[in-house]
């Protein structure tokens, strides 16, 4: 009795699968470039908007932070909002493309 030899993958099928994968990734990247996600500080005083790829689009600061003149609080709020937006962008990218790392720039 002969043992079954696994069939060799069809090269044309491999190329088609690779092209389909590349198309899906290109489409996902386009969607992520167009998507805008939001991150907010824990106290809600700072909001940042970033693309789905993590590119910073805007920073919004509630004017009340200037009344208090607390530089450390404002710095912390900005950092919290940026981290929140980065985490949201990473989750969106993972949904669209699979696990990826988002670097805010």
C-alpha positions, 0 to 999 in steps of 0.5 A, a space after each residue: 500500500 502506497 502512502 499518500 503524498 501531499 499534493 504540491 500547492 498550485 503556484 497559480 493559486 498561491 499567486 492569486 491568494 497572495 494578490 487577494 491578501 495584498 488587495 485586502 491589506 491595501 483596502 484596510 490601509 486606505 480605510 485606516 487612513 480615512 478613519 478618525 478615532 478619538 482619545 480623551 483624558 480621564 478628566 475629559 479636559 483634553 481630546 485628541 483626534 488621530 487617523 486609524 494609522 495613528 497620525 495626529 489630526 487635532 488636539 482640543 483642550 477645554 478652556 477650564 484648564 487654563 483657569 486652574 493654571 495647573 501645568 502638570 495636570 494639563 501635561 498629564 491630560 494630554 498624555 492620557 488622551 494621546 495614549 487613549 487615541 493610540 489604543 483605539 487606533 491599534 484596536 481599529 487596525 487589529 480589526 481591519 488588518 490583524 495585530 499591528 503596532 501603532 506609533 503616533 507621529 
